[in-house]
Amino acid sequence: MKKVVLIFGSISGIIAAALLMISVPYMLNGKFQASMGWGFTSQVIALIPLFFGIKAYRDKYKGGSIKFINGFGVGMLIVLIASIIYAIGWEISLMLNNITGEEFMAFMAECEVKSMTNAGATATEIARKKAETIAFGQGAYSNPAFRFLVTMAEMLPVGIIISLVSALVLKKKEVLPAYN
C-alpha cells in the first residue's frame, strides 16, 4: 500500500503544485476571482490520479476486491501526500514571487475590498473585513508552520469528496470460488 500511496500521492501533489505555481502570477496581477475558480478546478484535476491509485491498490494488492472503507483510507492517504507537496509548492511560489505571507494577505485584503465594493457592501463592512484579513496576515498567517497547515487543508474538502466517490465506484466484494 505504501508504494501506491506514495506514487499516486506524489503524482497528484506535483500536478497540484505545478498548477498552483502557474496561477500565482495570474492571481498577483489582479485576477483573483478567476484564480479561485482555477484553484478549485486545478485541485480536482490534480486529484484524478487518486481514483487510479485506489484502483491500482485494489487490483494489484487486494486481488481485485476492496471494501469501501479500505478504498477511502487509501484515497485519504493519497490526499495527505498530495497536500504536503501542494503546501511545499505554495511556499516555493511565495519565495519565487518574492512575497511574504503577510504581504499576500494584504494583497488578499485589497482583492476583498474590490469584490465587496462591486457587491455593494457598506464602507463599515469593507473596513472590518480588510482589517480582519490584514490582522490575520500579520498574525497567524505570517507563521510558516501555520501557513503550511492551512495550505494543506485547502485540498482536504475536495480530497474527501473524490475519495468518497472513488471508493464507492471502485468497491468490489471478494468473489468466493463456486462449489460443485
TARAGI-V267111 format. One line per field, one symbol per residue. phi: phi as a letter, one per 20 degrees, with the letter a starting at -180 (. if undefined). psi: psi as a letter, one per 30 degrees, with the letter a starting at -180 (. if undefined). burial: 1 if it has 16 or more other C-alpha atoms within 10 Angstrom, else 0. Layout:
phi = ???
psi = ???
burial = ???
//
This chain:
phi = .gffffffffgfffffffffffegffffendfgfffffgfffffffeggggffffffffeddmncbegffffffgffffffffffgffffffffffelcegfffffffffffffffffenffffffffffffffffffegffegffgffffgfgeggffffffffffffefbffeeffde
psi = eeeeeeefeeeeeeeeeeeeeefeeeefggheeefeeeeeeeeeefgefeefeeeeeeeefgggkkleeeeeeeeeeeeeeeeeeeeeeeeeeeeeghkleeeeeeeeeeeeeeeeeffglleeeeeeeeeeeeeeefceffjeeeeeeeeefefeeeeeeeeeeeeeefkklkjkkkk.
burial = 000111111111111111111011001100010010011001110111111111111100000111110011111111111111111111101100000111111111111110010000000001001100111111001100001100111111011001111110011000000000
//
